[in-house]
């Protein structure tokens, strides 16, 4: 059973016209937001930044790793040590 009120063709056209205007405004706003996002990304990309320094700061101690490489017994057997 259809409980929605009946509308005339003029009411329908008016409603569709209003919705198309709203859609057009929202599309323009979306285009503006997308452009702003592009500007932000482009501005960031064109900066001369040291990403390591940005992530960890100036006072970072990078550890020195000293180790001796040894093959596995299987590699020594196969490759001759």
C-alpha positions in Angstrom: 0.0 0.0 0.0 1.5 3.3 -1.0 1.2 5.9 1.8 3.2 8.7 0.2 1.1 11.7 -0.7 0.5 12.3 -4.4 2.3 15.2 -6.0 1.7 17.1 -9.2 4.2 17.3 -12.0 4.9 20.9 -11.0 5.8 19.9 -7.5 7.9 17.1 -8.8 9.8 19.4 -11.2 10.3 22.0 -8.4 11.6 19.3 -6.0 14.0 18.0 -8.7 15.2 21.5 -9.6 15.9 22.2 -5.9 17.8 18.9 -5.6 19.8 19.6 -8.7 20.8 23.0 -7.3 21.8 21.4 -4.0 23.8 18.8 -5.9 25.6 21.4 -8.0 26.6 23.4 -4.9 27.9 20.2 -3.2 29.9 19.2 -6.3 31.5 22.7 -6.3 32.3 22.4 -2.6 33.8 18.9 -3.2 36.0 20.2 -6.0 37.2 23.0 -3.7 38.1 20.4 -1.0 39.9 18.2 -3.5 41.9 21.2 -4.7 42.8 22.2 -1.2 44.0 18.6 -0.5 46.2 18.8 -3.7 47.6 22.1 -2.5 48.5 20.8 0.9 50.2 17.7 -0.6 52.0 19.7 -3.2 53.2 22.2 -0.6 54.5 19.4 1.7 56.1 17.6 -1.2 58.0 20.7 -2.4 59.6 21.4 1.0 63.2 20.5 1.7 62.7 18.3 4.7 64.9 15.7 6.3 62.3 13.0 7.0 64.5 11.1 9.5 65.0 14.3 11.5 61.3 15.1 11.3 60.4 11.7 12.7 63.1 11.3 15.3 64.5 14.7 16.1 68.0 16.1 16.3 69.3 14.0 19.3 69.1 10.5 17.9 71.7 7.9 18.8 72.0 5.3 16.0 73.4 2.1 17.5 76.4 0.4 16.0 76.0 -3.3 15.4 79.1 -5.4 15.4 78.7 -9.0 14.4 80.7 -11.7 12.6 79.0 -13.4 9.7 78.9 -17.2 9.9 77.3 -19.6 7.5 75.0 -22.3 8.6 76.4 -25.8 8.7 74.4 -26.7 5.6 75.8 -23.8 3.6 79.3 -24.7 4.7 78.7 -28.2 3.5 77.1 -27.2 0.2 79.4 -24.2 -0.7 82.6 -25.5 0.9 82.6 -23.0 3.9 
